[in-house]
Amino acid sequence: MDDLSLGALLFALAVILICSGFFSSSETGMMALNRHRMKHLARKGNKRAKLTENLLAQTDKLLGSVLFGNTLLNTAAAALTQIIVLRLVGASEWWMVIGTLAISFVILIVSEIMPKIIAASYPERVALFSSYPLSFLVRLFHPVVSVATAIVHYILWLFRIKVQTDQSQSKLSMEELRMLVLESEQFLPRKHQGMLLNLVDIGRAAVNDVMVPRNRIEALDLDIEPERLREQLVTSHHTLLPVCEGGLDNIVGILHVRRALTLMQRPEFDADDVRALLHEPYFIPSDTSLLTQLQHFQERQIRFGLVVDEYGELLGLVTLENILEEIVGDFTTQSPAQAGKFLRHEDGSLLVEGSTPLRDLNRKLGLHFPLDGAKTLNGLILEHLEDIPEAGSSLKIAGYPIEVIRMQDRVVKMAKIFTARHE
């Protein structure tokens, strides 16, 4: 060192500090990197991205090499500072202490805080830039790092601490995936974002959340007179109709209405003619998830099923359209019986039928009723009151004031919801 000038020593110190900053920024950039973005770049053929993925697949070796290099350089910077102090002021203990404190402060600013802030702000650029040098250094430091890593693993094993070395294989939970979709609003149109959110959430819903309830099922009863049977077929707004004998507790089949058009051209036809056109009914347990049922519809190549409870009692029906509406929103091809369930007043309140599903209220009107219990507005009111209300009764659910407008047969037929929410 005596042969080196003071300027050369200062230059060497500056180089060491910059190299130490490189290690600090590389560590932060690699750890703060968006792994899914990196996988995307790697699949597109980006060589640096592939190299970065390989480094992240061996996190213990990567961190060991970075820390070893950083520690080595910081130690060298401290030693070099002592030499510079000796050259400038001689062997003074106070100046040695001042030099140590000064180089510690410079390392903190130049080699730690500043590089890490830059790397945290631009992790992808820093990680890709440092991938080639780090790949070489991991191989260079392999003998030392392997020994150090083995010792560390042995100590962790003594304390029964399990280590996941391959961070690239970490999986996204459904909640994390949902959060990613929510945070992607600057890249996706709002409607597309809503469809993705619906697709993520569809696994939580069951068929009884979206089914047409039993009291709203339009069915063909073979016990009625042929003229009324013809009239019902002519006026039906549905392509598929459940067919029963004597009531919905005795479903005998499913009729494709178009197949019955030839019957209606005859002067006379009876129930036996209709029965010959029936398909076997398809029954669905009420707690089947929507995603599972969508797969079942696809496998069976059907689009219509009857929902039953654990005792085999008919609860309602569900169609392929009901499930798809949970993803893409409502279709315009609704029958008059299904349309017009909301009436908005000038004061912002809503007049709503009691049979309206809560999921429809939340999705179409932006409300926030709980979905973990009752399925309809009527059920929610009865569940909340634990009694049969009278017309004119008022209550508050989920922050929304609700007034019961009309009751019929112990059922809330009409209610007014004041959408100004009060917690």
C-alpha positions as a Markdown table, in Angstrom:
| # | Residue | x | y | z |
|---|---|---|---|---|
| 1 | Met | 0.0 | 0.0 | 0.0 |
| 2 | Asp | 3.0 | 2.3 | 0.5 |
| 3 | Asp | 3.5 | 2.4 | -3.2 |
| 4 | Leu | 0.0 | 3.8 | -3.9 |
| 5 | Ser | -0.6 | 7.5 | -3.9 |
| 6 | Leu | -3.4 | 9.0 | -1.8 |
| 7 | Gly | -5.4 | 9.7 | -4.9 |
| 8 | Ala | -5.2 | 6.0 | -5.9 |
| 9 | Leu | -6.4 | 5.0 | -2.4 |
| 10 | Leu | -9.3 | 7.4 | -2.6 |
| 11 | Phe | -10.2 | 6.1 | -6.0 |
| 12 | Ala | -10.1 | 2.5 | -4.8 |
| 13 | Leu | -12.4 | 3.5 | -1.9 |
| 14 | Ala | -14.9 | 5.1 | -4.2 |
| 15 | Val | -14.9 | 1.9 | -6.4 |
| 16 | Ile | -15.4 | -0.3 | -3.4 |
| 17 | Leu | -18.3 | 1.9 | -2.2 |
| 18 | Ile | -19.9 | 1.7 | -5.7 |
| 19 | Cys | -19.5 | -2.1 | -5.8 |
| 20 | Ser | -21.0 | -2.4 | -2.4 |
| 21 | Gly | -23.9 | -0.3 | -3.5 |
| 22 | Phe | -24.4 | -2.7 | -6.5 |
| 23 | Phe | -24.7 | -5.6 | -4.1 |
| 24 | Ser | -27.2 | -3.7 | -1.9 |
| 25 | Ser | -29.4 | -2.6 | -4.9 |
| 26 | Ser | -29.2 | -6.1 | -6.4 |
| 27 | Glu | -30.5 | -7.7 | -3.2 |
| 28 | Thr | -33.4 | -5.3 | -2.9 |
| 29 | Gly | -34.2 | -5.5 | -6.6 |
| 30 | Met | -34.3 | -9.3 | -6.6 |
| 31 | Met | -36.4 | -9.5 | -3.5 |
| 32 | Ala | -38.9 | -6.7 | -4.5 |
| 33 | Leu | -39.3 | -8.1 | -8.0 |
| 34 | Asn | -42.7 | -9.0 | -9.4 |
| 35 | Arg | -42.2 | -12.8 | -9.9 |
| 36 | His | -45.3 | -13.1 | -12.2 |
| 37 | Arg | -44.1 | -10.3 | -14.4 |
| 38 | Met | -40.7 | -12.0 | -14.6 |
| 39 | Lys | -42.3 | -15.3 | -15.6 |
| 40 | His | -44.1 | -13.6 | -18.3 |
| 41 | Leu | -40.9 | -12.0 | -19.7 |
| 42 | Ala | -39.1 | -15.4 | -19.5 |
| 43 | Arg | -41.8 | -17.1 | -21.5 |
| 44 | Lys | -41.5 | -14.4 | -24.1 |
| 45 | Gly | -37.8 | -15.3 | -24.5 |
| 46 | Asn | -36.1 | -12.6 | -22.5 |
| 47 | Lys | -32.7 | -14.1 | -21.6 |
| 48 | Arg | -32.1 | -11.8 | -18.6 |
| 49 | Ala | -35.5 | -12.7 | -17.3 |
| 50 | Lys | -34.7 | -16.4 | -17.6 |
| 51 | Leu | -31.4 | -15.9 | -15.8 |
| 52 | Thr | -33.2 | -13.9 | -13.1 |
| 53 | Glu | -35.7 | -16.7 | -12.6 |
| 54 | Asn | -32.8 | -19.2 | -12.2 |
| 55 | Leu | -31.2 | -17.0 | -9.6 |
| 56 | Leu | -34.5 | -16.7 | -7.7 |
| 57 | Ala | -34.9 | -20.5 | -7.8 |
| 58 | Gln | -31.8 | -20.8 | -5.5 |
| 59 | Thr | -32.5 | -18.0 | -3.1 |
| 60 | Asp | -30.1 | -19.2 | -0.4 |
| 61 | Lys | -27.2 | -19.2 | -2.8 |
| 62 | Leu | -28.2 | -15.8 | -4.2 |
| 63 | Leu | -28.5 | -14.1 | -0.8 |
| 64 | Gly | -25.4 | -15.8 | 0.5 |
| 65 | Ser | -23.3 | -14.5 | -2.5 |
| 66 | Val | -24.8 | -11.0 | -2.2 |
| 67 | Leu | -24.2 | -10.8 | 1.5 |
| 68 | Phe | -20.7 | -12.3 | 1.3 |
| 69 | Gly | -19.7 | -9.8 | -1.4 |
| 70 | Asn | -21.3 | -6.8 | 0.4 |
| 71 | Thr | -19.6 | -7.8 | 3.7 |
| 72 | Leu | -16.3 | -8.2 | 2.1 |
| 73 | Leu | -16.4 | -4.8 | 0.4 |
| 74 | Asn | -17.7 | -3.0 | 3.5 |
| 75 | Thr | -14.8 | -4.5 | 5.5 |
| 76 | Ala | -12.4 | -3.5 | 2.8 |
| 77 | Ala | -13.8 | 0.0 | 2.8 |
| 78 | Ala | -13.2 | 0.3 | 6.6 |
| 79 | Ala | -9.7 | -1.0 | 6.3 |
| 80 | Leu | -8.8 | 1.3 | 3.4 |
| 81 | Thr | -10.2 | 4.2 | 5.4 |
| 82 | Gln | -7.8 | 3.4 | 8.3 |
| 83 | Ile | -4.9 | 3.5 | 5.8 |
| 84 | Ile | -6.0 | 6.9 | 4.4 |
| 85 | Val | -6.3 | 8.3 | 7.9 |
| 86 | Leu | -2.8 | 7.1 | 8.8 |
| 87 | Arg | -1.5 | 8.8 | 5.6 |
| 88 | Leu | -3.2 | 12.1 | 6.4 |
| 89 | Val | -2.8 | 12.6 | 10.2 |
| 90 | Gly | -0.8 | 9.7 | 11.4 |
| 91 | Ala | -1.5 | 7.1 | 14.1 |
| 92 | Ser | -4.0 | 9.1 | 16.2 |
| 93 | Glu | -6.6 | 7.2 | 18.1 |
| 94 | Trp | -9.2 | 10.0 | 17.9 |
| 95 | Trp | -8.7 | 10.4 | 14.2 |
| 96 | Met | -9.1 | 6.6 | 13.8 |
| 97 | Val | -12.5 | 6.7 | 15.6 |
| 98 | Ile | -13.6 | 9.7 | 13.5 |
| 99 | Gly | -12.5 | 7.9 | 10.3 |
| 100 | Thr | -14.5 | 4.8 | 11.3 |
| 101 | Leu | -17.6 | 6.8 | 12.1 |
| 102 | Ala | -17.2 | 8.8 | 8.9 |
| 103 | Ile | -16.9 | 5.7 | 6.6 |
| 104 | Ser | -19.8 | 4.0 | 8.4 |
| 105 | Phe | -22.0 | 7.1 | 7.6 |
| 106 | Val | -20.8 | 7.1 | 4.0 |
| 107 | Ile | -21.5 | 3.4 | 3.6 |
| 108 | Leu | -24.9 | 3.9 | 5.1 |
| 109 | Ile | -25.8 | 6.7 | 2.6 |
| 110 | Val | -23.9 | 5.7 | -0.6 |
| 111 | Ser | -23.8 | 1.9 | -0.4 |
| 112 | Glu | -27.0 | 1.0 | 1.5 |
| 113 | Ile | -29.9 | 3.5 | 1.7 |
| 114 | Met | -29.6 | 5.2 | -1.7 |
| 115 | Pro | -29.1 | 2.0 | -3.8 |
| 116 | Lys | -31.9 | 0.2 | -2.0 |
| 117 | Ile | -34.3 | 3.1 | -2.5 |
| 118 | Ile | -33.5 | 3.1 | -6.2 |
| 119 | Ala | -33.9 | -0.6 | -6.4 |
| 120 | Ala | -37.2 | -0.6 | -4.6 |
| 121 | Ser | -38.4 | 2.0 | -7.0 |
| 122 | Tyr | -37.2 | 0.2 | -10.2 |
| 123 | Pro | -36.9 | -3.5 | -9.1 |
| 124 | Glu | -37.3 | -4.9 | -12.6 |
| 125 | Arg | -34.7 | -2.8 | -14.2 |
| 126 | Val | -32.2 | -3.4 | -11.4 |
| 127 | Ala | -32.8 | -7.1 | -11.3 |
| 128 | Leu | -32.4 | -7.6 | -15.0 |
| 129 | Phe | -29.3 | -5.4 | -15.1 |
| 130 | Ser | -27.6 | -7.3 | -12.3 |
| 131 | Ser | -28.6 | -10.8 | -13.4 |
| 132 | Tyr | -25.4 | -11.5 | -15.5 |
| 133 | Pro | -22.9 | -10.2 | -12.8 |
| 134 | Leu | -24.8 | -12.0 | -10.1 |
| 135 | Ser | -24.9 | -15.2 | -12.0 |
| 136 | Phe | -21.1 | -15.1 | -12.4 |
| 137 | Leu | -20.5 | -14.1 | -8.7 |
| 138 | Val | -22.8 | -16.9 | -7.5 |
| 139 | Arg | -20.5 | -19.4 | -9.2 |
| 140 | Leu | -17.4 | -17.6 | -8.1 |
| 141 | Phe | -18.4 | -17.5 | -4.4 |
| 142 | His | -19.9 | -21.0 | -4.5 |
| 143 | Pro | -17.3 | -22.8 | -2.3 |
| 144 | Val | -17.5 | -20.2 | 0.5 |
| 145 | Val | -21.2 | -19.7 | 0.3 |
| 146 | Ser | -21.9 | -23.5 | 0.3 |
| 147 | Val | -20.0 | -23.9 | 3.5 |
| 148 | Ala | -21.8 | -20.9 | 5.1 |
| 149 | Thr | -25.2 | -22.1 | 3.8 |
| 150 | Ala | -24.6 | -25.6 | 5.2 |
| 151 | Ile | -23.9 | -24.2 | 8.6 |
| 152 | Val | -26.9 | -21.9 | 8.5 |
| 153 | His | -29.2 | -24.8 | 7.5 |
| 154 | Tyr | -27.8 | -27.0 | 10.3 |
| 155 | Ile | -28.5 | -24.2 | 12.8 |
| 156 | Leu | -32.0 | -23.7 | 11.5 |
| 157 | Trp | -32.6 | -27.5 | 11.6 |
| 158 | Leu | -31.6 | -27.5 | 15.3 |
| 159 | Phe | -34.3 | -24.9 | 15.9 |
| 160 | Arg | -36.8 | -26.8 | 13.7 |
| 161 | Ile | -37.2 | -23.9 | 11.3 |
| 162 | Lys | -38.3 | -25.0 | 7.8 |
| 163 | Val | -36.9 | -23.0 | 4.9 |
| 164 | Gln | -38.5 | -22.6 | 1.5 |
| 165 | Thr | -35.6 | -22.0 | -0.8 |
| 166 | Asp | -37.6 | -21.8 | -4.1 |
| 167 | Gln | -39.6 | -18.6 | -3.8 |
| 168 | Ser | -40.5 | -18.7 | -7.4 |
| 169 | Gln | -42.9 | -21.6 | -6.8 |
| 170 | Ser | -45.0 | -19.6 | -4.3 |
| 171 | Lys | -48.7 | -19.8 | -5.3 |
| 172 | Leu | -51.3 | -17.1 | -5.4 |
| 173 | Ser | -54.3 | -17.5 | -3.1 |
| 174 | Met | -57.8 | -16.5 | -4.5 |
| 175 | Glu | -57.8 | -13.4 | -2.3 |
| 176 | Glu | -54.4 | -12.4 | -3.7 |
| 177 | Leu | -55.6 | -13.0 | -7.2 |
| 178 | Arg | -58.7 | -10.9 | -6.5 |
| 179 | Met | -56.5 | -8.1 | -5.2 |
| 180 | Leu | -54.3 | -8.2 | -8.4 |
| 181 | Val | -57.4 | -7.8 | -10.5 |
| 182 | Leu | -58.6 | -4.9 | -8.4 |
| 183 | Glu | -55.3 | -3.2 | -8.7 |
| 184 | Ser | -55.2 | -3.6 | -12.5 |
| 185 | Glu | -57.9 | -1.1 | -13.2 |
| 186 | Gln | -55.5 | 1.1 | -15.1 |
| 187 | Phe | -54.9 | -1.7 | -17.6 |
| 188 | Leu | -58.3 | -3.2 | -17.9 |
| 189 | Pro | -61.7 | -1.7 | -18.9 |
| 190 | Arg | -64.1 | -1.6 | -15.9 |
| 191 | Lys | -66.4 | -4.2 | -17.5 |
| 192 | His | -63.5 | -6.6 | -18.1 |
| 193 | Gln | -62.3 | -6.1 | -14.6 |
| 194 | Gly | -65.8 | -6.8 | -13.3 |
| 195 | Met | -66.0 | -10.0 | -15.3 |
| 196 | Leu | -62.6 | -11.2 | -14.0 |
| 197 | Leu | -63.7 | -10.5 | -10.4 |
| 198 | Asn | -67.0 | -12.4 | -11.0 |
| 199 | Leu | -65.0 | -15.3 | -12.3 |
| 200 | Val | -62.7 | -15.3 | -9.3 |
| 201 | Asp | -65.7 | -15.2 | -6.9 |
| 202 | Ile | -67.9 | -17.7 | -8.7 |
| 203 | Gly | -66.4 | -20.6 | -6.8 |
| 204 | Arg | -67.9 | -19.2 | -3.6 |
| 205 | Ala | -71.5 | -19.2 | -4.8 |
| 206 | Ala | -73.8 | -22.3 | -5.0 |
| 207 | Val | -76.6 | -23.0 | -7.4 |
| 208 | Asn | -79.2 | -22.0 | -4.7 |
| 209 | Asp | -77.7 | -18.5 | -4.8 |
| 210 | Val | -78.7 | -17.9 | -8.4 |
| 211 | Met | -81.6 | -20.4 | -9.0 |
| 212 | Val | -85.1 | -19.4 | -10.0 |
| 213 | Pro | -87.1 | -20.2 | -6.8 |
| 214 | Arg | -89.8 | -22.7 | -6.8 |
| 215 | Asn | -92.7 | -20.1 | -6.6 |
| 216 | Arg | -91.4 | -18.5 | -9.8 |
| 217 | Ile | -91.1 | -21.7 | -11.8 |
| 218 | Glu | -93.2 | -21.8 | -15.0 |
| 219 | Ala | -94.1 | -25.5 | -15.4 |
| 220 | Leu | -96.4 | -27.4 | -17.7 |
| 221 | Asp | -99.0 | -29.5 | -15.8 |
| 222 | Leu | -100.3 | -32.5 | -17.8 |
| 223 | Asp | -103.4 | -32.7 | -15.7 |
| 224 | Ile | -104.9 | -29.5 | -17.1 |
| 225 | Glu | -107.3 | -29.4 | -20.1 |
| 226 | Pro | -105.7 | -29.7 | -23.6 |
| 227 | Glu | -106.9 | -26.2 | -24.5 |
| 228 | Arg | -105.2 | -24.7 | -21.5 |
| 229 | Leu | -102.1 | -26.8 | -22.3 |
| 230 | Arg | -102.0 | -25.4 | -25.8 |
| 231 | Glu | -102.4 | -21.9 | -24.6 |
| 232 | Gln | -99.6 | -22.3 | -22.1 |
| 233 | Leu | -97.3 | -23.6 | -24.8 |
| 234 | Val | -98.1 | -20.8 | -27.2 |
| 235 | Thr | -97.6 | -18.0 | -24.6 |
| 236 | Ser | -94.5 | -19.5 | -22.9 |
| 237 | His | -91.4 | -17.3 | -23.0 |
| 238 | His | -89.0 | -20.1 | -22.3 |
| 239 | Thr | -87.3 | -22.7 | -24.6 |
| 240 | Leu | -87.3 | -25.4 | -21.9 |
| 241 | Leu | -90.2 | -26.1 | -19.5 |
| 242 | Pro | -90.4 | -28.6 | -16.6 |
| 243 | Val | -93.4 | -30.8 | -17.0 |
| 244 | Cys | -95.3 | -32.2 | -14.0 |
| 245 | Glu | -98.4 | -34.1 | -13.1 |
| 246 | Gly | -100.6 | -32.7 | -10.3 |
| 247 | Gly | -98.0 | -30.2 | -9.1 |
| 248 | Leu | -94.3 | -29.4 | -8.9 |
| 249 | Asp | -93.7 | -32.3 | -6.4 |
| 250 | Asn | -94.1 | -34.7 | -9.3 |
| 251 | Ile | -91.8 | -33.6 | -12.1 |
| 252 | Val | -92.1 | -36.2 | -15.0 |
| 253 | Gly | -89.7 | -34.6 | -17.5 |
| 254 | Ile | -88.4 | -31.6 | -19.4 |
| 255 | Leu | -90.0 | -30.3 | -22.6 |
| 256 | His | -88.2 | -28.5 | -25.4 |
| 257 | Val | -91.0 | -26.1 | -26.5 |
| 258 | Arg | -89.9 | -26.1 | -30.1 |
| 259 | Arg | -90.4 | -29.8 | -30.4 |
| 260 | Ala | -94.0 | -29.2 | -29.3 |
| 261 | Leu | -94.7 | -26.8 | -32.3 |
| 262 | Thr | -95.8 | -29.7 | -34.4 |
| 263 | Leu | -98.4 | -30.7 | -31.8 |
| 264 | Met | -99.9 | -27.3 | -31.8 |
| 265 | Gln | -100.6 | -27.6 | -35.5 |
| 266 | Arg | -102.9 | -30.5 | -34.9 |
| 267 | Pro | -106.6 | -29.8 | -34.3 |
| 268 | Glu | -106.4 | -31.9 | -31.1 |
| 269 | Phe | -103.7 | -33.3 | -28.9 |
| 270 | Asp | -103.5 | -34.6 | -25.3 |
| 271 | Ala | -101.1 | -35.1 | -22.5 |
| 272 | Asp | -99.8 | -38.4 | -23.9 |
| 273 | Asp | -98.6 | -36.6 | -27.0 |
| 274 | Val | -96.6 | -34.2 | -24.9 |
| 275 | Arg | -95.3 | -37.0 | -22.7 |
| 276 | Ala | -93.8 | -38.6 | -25.7 |
| 277 | Leu | -91.5 | -35.6 | -26.3 |
| 278 | Leu | -90.2 | -35.3 | -22.7 |
| 279 | His | -86.5 | -35.6 | -21.7 |
| 280 | Glu | -85.5 | -37.1 | -18.4 |
| 281 | Pro | -85.2 | -34.3 | -15.8 |
| 282 | Tyr | -81.7 | -33.5 | -14.4 |
| 283 | Phe | -81.6 | -32.8 | -10.7 |
| 284 | Ile | -78.9 | -30.8 | -8.9 |
| 285 | Pro | -78.0 | -30.7 | -5.2 |
| 286 | Ser | -78.6 | -27.2 | -3.8 |
| 287 | Asp | -75.1 | -26.8 | -2.4 |
| 288 | Thr | -73.3 | -27.5 | -5.7 |
| 289 | Ser | -70.9 | -24.7 | -6.5 |
| 290 | Leu | -71.5 | -22.7 | -9.6 |
| 291 | Leu | -68.1 | -23.5 | -11.1 |
| 292 | Thr | -68.7 | -27.2 | -10.6 |
| 293 | Gln | -72.2 | -27.0 | -12.1 |
| 294 | Leu | -70.9 | -25.1 | -15.1 |
| 295 | Gln | -68.5 | -28.0 | -15.7 |
| 296 | His | -71.4 | -30.5 | -15.3 |
| 297 | Phe | -73.5 | -28.6 | -17.8 |
| 298 | Gln | -70.6 | -28.7 | -20.2 |
| 299 | Glu | -69.9 | -32.4 | -19.8 |
| 300 | Arg | -73.5 | -33.4 | -20.1 |
| 301 | Gln | -74.1 | -30.9 | -22.9 |
| 302 | Ile | -77.3 | -29.6 | -21.3 |
| 303 | Arg | -78.2 | -26.1 | -20.0 |
| 304 | Phe | -81.1 | -26.7 | -17.5 |
| 305 | Gly | -81.4 | -28.4 | -14.2 |
| 306 | Leu | -83.8 | -28.7 | -11.2 |
| 307 | Val | -82.4 | -27.8 | -7.8 |
| 308 | Val | -83.3 | -30.1 | -4.9 |
| 309 | Asp | -82.5 | -30.1 | -1.2 |
| 310 | Glu | -81.1 | -33.0 | 0.9 |
| 311 | Tyr | -84.5 | -34.5 | 1.2 |
| 312 | Gly | -85.2 | -34.4 | -2.6 |
| 313 | Glu | -87.7 | -31.5 | -2.3 |
| 314 | Leu | -87.7 | -29.2 | -5.3 |
| 315 | Leu | -86.3 | -25.8 | -4.5 |
| 316 | Gly | -86.0 | -24.2 | -7.9 |
| 317 | Leu | -84.3 | -24.4 | -11.2 |
| 318 | Val | -81.0 | -23.2 | -12.6 |
| 319 | Thr | -80.0 | -22.7 | -16.2 |
| 320 | Leu | -76.7 | -22.1 | -18.0 |
| 321 | Glu | -77.7 | -18.5 | -18.5 |
| 322 | Asn | -78.1 | -18.0 | -14.7 |
| 323 | Ile | -74.5 | -19.1 | -14.2 |
| 324 | Leu | -73.1 | -17.1 | -17.1 |
| 325 | Glu | -74.9 | -14.0 | -15.8 |
| 326 | Glu | -72.8 | -14.2 | -12.7 |
| 327 | Ile | -69.7 | -13.7 | -14.8 |
| 328 | Val | -70.7 | -11.5 | -17.7 |
| 329 | Gly | -73.8 | -9.7 | -16.3 |
| 330 | Asp | -77.4 | -9.8 | -17.2 |
| 331 | Phe | -78.6 | -10.8 | -20.7 |
| 332 | Thr | -81.3 | -8.8 | -22.4 |
| 333 | Thr | -83.4 | -11.9 | -23.2 |
| 334 | Gln | -85.5 | -11.9 | -20.0 |
| 335 | Ser | -89.2 | -12.9 | -19.8 |
| 336 | Pro | -91.6 | -10.3 | -18.6 |
| 337 | Ala | -92.0 | -12.3 | -15.3 |
| 338 | Gln | -88.3 | -11.8 | -14.6 |
| 339 | Ala | -87.9 | -8.2 | -15.6 |
| 340 | Gly | -88.8 | -5.0 | -13.8 |
| 341 | Lys | -88.3 | -6.0 | -10.2 |
| 342 | Phe | -86.9 | -2.6 | -9.2 |
| 343 | Leu | -88.6 | 0.8 | -9.2 |
| 344 | Arg | -86.5 | 3.8 | -8.4 |
| 345 | His | -88.2 | 6.8 | -6.9 |
| 346 | Glu | -87.1 | 10.4 | -7.2 |
| 347 | Asp | -85.9 | 10.5 | -3.6 |
| 348 | Gly | -83.4 | 7.7 | -4.4 |
| 349 | Ser | -85.3 | 5.0 | -2.7 |
| 350 | Leu | -86.1 | 1.7 | -4.4 |
| 351 | Leu | -89.3 | -0.3 | -4.5 |
| 352 | Val | -88.3 | -3.9 | -4.6 |
| 353 | Glu | -90.1 | -7.2 | -4.7 |
| 354 | Gly | -89.5 | -9.4 | -1.7 |
| 355 | Ser | -88.6 | -12.4 | -3.8 |
| 356 | Thr | -85.7 | -10.5 | -5.4 |
| 357 | Pro | -82.3 | -12.4 | -4.8 |
| 358 | Leu | -79.9 | -10.5 | -2.7 |
| 359 | Arg | -77.1 | -11.2 | -5.2 |
| 360 | Asp | -79.1 | -9.3 | -7.8 |
| 361 | Leu | -79.6 | -6.3 | -5.5 |
| 362 | Asn | -75.8 | -6.2 | -4.8 |
| 363 | Arg | -74.7 | -6.7 | -8.4 |
| 364 | Lys | -77.3 | -4.6 | -10.2 |
| 365 | Leu | -77.8 | -1.8 | -7.7 |
| 366 | Gly | -74.4 | -1.6 | -6.0 |
| 367 | Leu | -75.8 | -2.5 | -2.5 |
| 368 | His | -73.9 | -4.5 | 0.1 |
| 369 | Phe | -76.4 | -6.9 | 1.7 |
| 370 | Pro | -74.8 | -10.0 | 3.4 |
| 371 | Leu | -74.9 | -13.2 | 1.3 |
| 372 | Asp | -73.9 | -15.8 | 3.9 |
| 373 | Gly | -77.5 | -16.4 | 5.1 |
| 374 | Ala | -80.8 | -15.7 | 3.4 |
| 375 | Lys | -81.0 | -15.6 | -0.4 |
| 376 | Thr | -83.8 | -13.2 | -1.0 |
| 377 | Leu | -84.9 | -9.8 | 0.4 |
| 378 | Asn | -87.9 | -11.5 | 2.0 |
| 379 | Gly | -85.7 | -14.1 | 3.7 |
| 380 | Leu | -83.2 | -11.4 | 4.9 |
| 381 | Ile | -86.0 | -9.4 | 6.5 |
| 382 | Leu | -87.6 | -12.4 | 8.2 |
| 383 | Glu | -84.1 | -13.6 | 9.4 |
| 384 | His | -83.3 | -10.2 | 10.8 |
| 385 | Leu | -86.7 | -9.7 | 12.6 |
| 386 | Glu | -87.1 | -13.4 | 13.6 |
| 387 | Asp | -90.8 | -12.8 | 13.2 |
| 388 | Ile | -93.4 | -12.1 | 10.5 |
| 389 | Pro | -93.6 | -8.3 | 10.0 |
| 390 | Glu | -96.6 | -6.2 | 9.3 |
| 391 | Ala | -97.0 | -3.8 | 6.4 |
| 392 | Gly | -95.5 | -0.5 | 7.5 |
| 393 | Ser | -92.8 | -2.1 | 9.7 |
| 394 | Ser | -89.3 | -0.5 | 9.4 |
| 395 | Leu | -85.9 | -1.9 | 10.1 |
| 396 | Lys | -82.2 | -1.3 | 9.2 |
| 397 | Ile | -80.0 | -4.1 | 7.6 |
| 398 | Ala | -76.4 | -3.6 | 6.6 |
| 399 | Gly | -76.8 | 0.2 | 7.1 |
| 400 | Tyr | -79.9 | 0.4 | 4.7 |
| 401 | Pro | -83.2 | 1.6 | 6.1 |
| 402 | Ile | -86.0 | -0.8 | 4.8 |
| 403 | Glu | -89.8 | -0.3 | 5.0 |
| 404 | Val | -92.1 | -3.2 | 4.4 |
| 405 | Ile | -94.8 | -2.0 | 2.0 |
| 406 | Arg | -97.0 | -5.1 | 1.4 |
| 407 | Met | -97.4 | -8.5 | 2.9 |
| 408 | Gln | -99.2 | -11.5 | 1.5 |
| 409 | Asp | -99.5 | -15.0 | 2.9 |
| 410 | Arg | -96.8 | -14.3 | 5.6 |
| 411 | Val | -94.4 | -13.2 | 2.8 |
| 412 | Val | -92.9 | -9.8 | 2.2 |
| 413 | Lys | -94.2 | -9.0 | -1.3 |
| 414 | Met | -92.9 | -5.5 | -1.6 |
| 415 | Ala | -90.4 | -3.4 | 0.3 |
| 416 | Lys | -88.8 | 0.0 | 0.0 |
| 417 | Ile | -85.0 | 0.3 | 0.4 |
| 418 | Phe | -83.5 | 3.7 | 1.1 |
| 419 | Thr | -80.1 | 3.5 | -0.6 |
| 420 | Ala | -78.6 | 6.3 | 1.5 |
| 421 | Arg | -76.5 | 4.0 | 3.8 |
| 422 | His | -76.3 | 4.8 | 7.5 |
| 423 | Glu | -73.8 | 2.8 | 9.6 |
